[in-house]
Amino acid sequence: MQRIILITCFYGLFTIPTLAQHTASGSHFPEKQSLFIREGITLHFTSPEPIQYVDISSKKLVGDLPVDNVFRIKIKDDSAVEGENEPHDLGVVTIIGEKFIAQYDFKYASGNRELPTLLEIGPENMRPLNTGAAPLTQNELREFSLQAYKRKGNKKGLYSSQYGITGNVNHIHTLDDYIFLDITYTNKTNLKFDIDQVSFRVADKKIAKATNVQAIEMDPVFTLFEKESFKRKYRNIYVLEKFSFPNNKALTIELAEKQLSGRTLLLEIDYIDLLRADTL
């Protein structure tokens, strides 16, 4: 699932409304925090969840996202900042995560006083984003996946075996609009299995084991572990967004090996199995 991150500098073309301290209902929202910066200083923001969008309202500042939950910002090398003794406004920086929005007033710091280079975006800076039923964040999906991983599997009959590779659906859990699939693969051969991909499709039962024609791809929104190969056992939790399909179709999970061996294994889950899933 692809995310689009925008880092922009606008003057009058687009503005995000200044956060009010109180709404009409009396709810409290944080005021913008003032931050100081000067040449030679790079300020790093750390976020408790992946950052989705950043807006920089000044042409004198530049920033980027080196990793999903870190934003860094500094004064552009070619920016001329006027004045020597008084702080000067450098504009507003807006940071938006999966469930929050935070804004900061940037000012130019004159003199040689020590300035912070690392800042954590905390609850005191966040305003929640209320856009209907909020999806789970990646951190929340990880936490619930770990809960599912700690549970003992009890699904019987949901397995498949071919080329010395056996796949078992240990458990199926649901939470809100998500399905958590707990799957274990066992390699009974002496040949290490190099994973090419694990793919999910909804296909007609009569063709699920023969072709991908008329199949609908289902991309996991979260995978607990990233593994390239396994020698004996490989267990993982895959999270899909909730969906439904008719009885003449099945959810197929294909484990494919890299060439040259190219072994594949198909697991098939009926819709009734999803309906019988336990809740987390």
C-alpha positions in Angstrom: 0.0 0.0 0.0 1.7 3.1 -1.2 1.8 6.3 0.7 2.3 9.8 -0.9 4.3 12.3 1.2 4.3 15.9 0.2 6.8 18.5 1.4 5.7 21.9 0.0 6.5 25.6 0.3 3.4 27.8 -0.5 2.9 31.5 -0.2 -0.8 32.4 -0.2 -1.8 29.6 -2.5 -2.8 27.2 0.2 -3.0 27.5 3.9 -3.9 25.1 6.7 -6.2 26.8 9.2 -4.4 27.9 12.3 -5.3 25.6 15.2 -7.7 27.3 17.6 -7.1 26.7 21.3 -10.8 26.0 21.8 -13.5 24.8 19.5 -17.2 25.7 19.7 -17.8 22.7 21.9 -15.0 23.7 24.3 -12.5 21.0 23.4 -8.9 22.0 24.0 -6.4 21.9 21.2 -2.6 22.6 21.6 -1.2 26.0 20.6 1.6 26.1 18.2 5.0 25.6 19.8 7.7 28.1 18.9 11.0 26.6 17.8 14.3 28.4 17.0 16.8 27.5 14.3 19.8 29.0 12.5 22.4 28.2 9.9 24.3 25.0 10.6 21.6 23.5 12.7 19.4 20.5 11.6 16.4 19.8 13.7 15.0 16.2 13.7 11.4 15.5 14.7 10.6 11.9 15.8 7.0 10.7 15.5 5.3 7.8 17.3 3.7 6.8 14.0 4.7 7.1 10.3 4.5 10.7 9.0 2.1 11.1 6.1 2.5 14.7 5.1 4.6 17.8 5.8 4.0 21.4 4.8 6.7 24.1 5.1 5.3 27.6 4.6 8.6 29.4 4.2 11.0 29.3 1.3 13.9 29.8 3.7 13.4 26.3 5.2 13.9 22.9 3.6 13.2 19.5 5.0 12.8 15.8 4.1 11.8 12.4 5.5 14.9 10.1 5.8 12.7 7.4 7.3 9.0 7.0 7.9 8.8 8.5 11.4 11.6 11.0 11.2 11.4 14.5 9.7 14.4 16.8 9.5 14.5 20.5 8.7 17.1 23.2 8.3 17.7 26.7 6.8 18.5 26.6 3.1 22.1 27.3 2.4 21.3 30.2 0.1 18.8 31.9 2.4 19.7 35.4 3.6 18.2 36.0 7.1 18.1 39.7 8.0 18.8 41.1 11.4 21.2 40.0 14.1 19.7 40.6 17.5 16.0 39.8 17.4 14.2 36.6 16.4 12.6 36.6 13.0 9.6 34.6 11.9 10.4 31.8 9.5 6.9 30.5 9.0 4.8 27.5 10.1 5.6 23.9 9.7 2.8 21.4 9.8 3.4 17.6 10.4 0.6 15.1 9.9 0.7 11.5 11.0 -1.8 8.7 10.6 -4.0 10.0 13.5 -2.6 13.5 14.4 -1.7 16.9 13.1 1.0 19.1 14.8 2.1 22.7 14.0 5.2 24.7 14.9 6.2 28.3 14.6 9.8 28.6 13.4 11.9 31.6 14.3 15.5 32.5 13.4 17.8 32.4 16.4 20.5 35.0 16.6 23.6 34.7 18.8 25.3 31.6 19.9 22.9 30.1 22.4 22.5 26.3 22.3 19.6 25.0 20.2 18.0 21.5 20.3 18.6 19.2 17.4 16.1 16.5 18.3 12.5 16.9 19.2 9.8 14.2 19.9 6.3 15.0 18.8 4.4 14.4 22.0 0.7 14.4 23.0 1.0 18.1 24.0 1.7 19.0 20.4 -0.9 16.8 18.7 -4.4 17.5 17.6 -6.3 14.3 16.7 -7.5 13.8 13.1 -11.2 12.9 13.2 -12.0 11.7 9.7 -14.6 9.0 10.5 -13.5 5.6 11.6 -9.7 5.9 11.9 -7.7 3.0 10.6 -5.2 1.3 12.8 -1.7 2.7 12.6 1.3 0.5 11.6 2.4 0.5 15.3 -1.1 -0.7 16.4 -1.2 -3.4 13.7 2.2 -4.6 14.9 1.0 -4.7 18.5 -2.1 -6.7 17.6 -0.1 -9.0 15.3 2.2 -9.8 18.2 -0.8 -10.6 20.3 -2.0 -13.0 17.6 1.5 -14.5 17.4 1.5 -15.3 21.1 -1.7 -17.3 20.9 -1.7 -21.0 20.2 -3.2 -22.0 16.9 -6.1 -24.4 16.8 -7.3 -24.4 13.2 -7.5 -28.0 11.9 -7.9 -29.0 8.3 -6.6 -25.7 6.8 -3.3 -27.0 5.4 -1.7 -28.0 2.1 1.5 -29.9 1.2 3.6 -30.2 -1.9 7.3 -30.6 -2.8 8.1 -31.3 0.8 6.6 -28.0 1.9 3.6 -27.9 4.2 1.5 -24.8 5.0 -0.8 -24.5 8.0 -3.3 -21.8 8.8 -2.8 -21.8 12.6 -5.5 -19.2 13.4 -7.7 -16.5 11.9 -8.5 -13.4 14.0 -10.5 -10.4 13.2 -10.4 -6.9 14.7 -12.5 -4.0 13.5 -12.0 -3.9 9.7 -9.0 -6.2 9.7 -8.3 -10.0 9.3 -5.2 -11.5 10.9 -3.9 -14.7 9.3 -1.5 -16.8 11.4 0.3 -19.1 9.0 3.2 -21.6 9.4 5.3 -23.1 6.6 7.3 -26.3 7.3 10.2 -27.4 5.1 10.7 -31.2 5.3 13.4 -31.3 2.7 17.1 -30.6 3.0 16.9 -27.8 0.5 16.5 -24.3 1.9 13.4 -22.4 0.7 14.2 -19.0 -0.8 11.0 -16.9 -0.7 10.1 -15.0 -3.8 6.7 -13.7 -2.5 3.6 -14.6 -0.5 0.6 -13.5 -2.5 -3.1 -13.4 -1.6 -5.9 -13.7 -4.2 -9.7 -14.3 -4.3 -10.4 -16.7 -7.1 -12.9 -19.2 -8.3 -12.5 -22.5 -6.5 -12.4 -24.5 -9.7 -9.4 -22.6 -11.1 -7.7 -21.5 -7.9 -5.1 -24.3 -8.2 -4.6 -24.0 -11.9 -4.4 -20.3 -12.9 -4.8 -16.8 -11.7 -7.4 -15.9 -14.3 -10.3 -13.9 -12.8 -8.4 -13.6 -9.6 -8.5 -10.5 -7.4 -5.2 -9.5 -5.7 -5.4 -8.8 -2.0 -2.3 -6.9 -0.7 -1.6 -7.2 3.1 -1.7 -3.9 4.9 0.8 -5.3 7.4 3.2 -8.2 7.7 4.8 -9.0 11.0 8.1 -10.4 9.8 10.1 -9.9 6.7 12.0 -13.1 5.9 13.9 -14.0 2.7 14.4 -17.8 3.3 13.8 -20.6 5.8 15.4 -23.9 6.3 12.8 -25.7 8.5 9.9 -23.5 9.8 8.6 -20.1 8.9 5.7 -18.5 10.8 4.2 -15.1 10.1 1.1 -12.9 10.7 -0.5 -11.3 7.6 -3.1 -8.5 8.0 -5.7 -7.9 5.3 -8.5 -5.4 5.2 -11.9 -7.0 5.8 -13.6 -8.2 2.7 -16.2 -10.7 1.5 -16.6 -13.1 -1.4 -19.2 -15.7 -2.6 -19.2 -19.4 -1.8 -17.9 -20.3 -5.2 -14.7 -18.5 -4.6 -11.8 -18.9 -2.1 -9.0 -16.9 -0.6 -5.8 -18.5 -1.9 -2.4 -17.9 -0.4 0.5 -18.7 -2.6 4.0 -19.2 -1.3 6.4 -18.9 -4.3 10.1 -19.8 -4.3 12.8 -17.9 -6.2 14.2 -19.5 -9.3 15.7 -21.8 -10.2 13.8 -24.4 -8.1 10.6 -22.4 -8.3 8.5 -24.5 -5.8 5.1 -23.1 -5.0 2.4 -24.0 -2.4 -1.2 -22.9 -2.4 -3.4 -22.6 0.8 -7.1 -22.2 0.3 -9.5 -20.6 2.8 -13.3 -20.7 2.4 -15.4 -17.7 3.4 -17.0 -19.8 6.1 -13.6 -20.1 7.7 -13.3 -16.3 7.9 -16.8 -16.1 9.4 -15.7 -18.5 12.2 -12.6 -16.3 13.0 -11.9 -15.4 16.6 -11.7 -11.8 17.7 -8.5 -10.2 19.1 
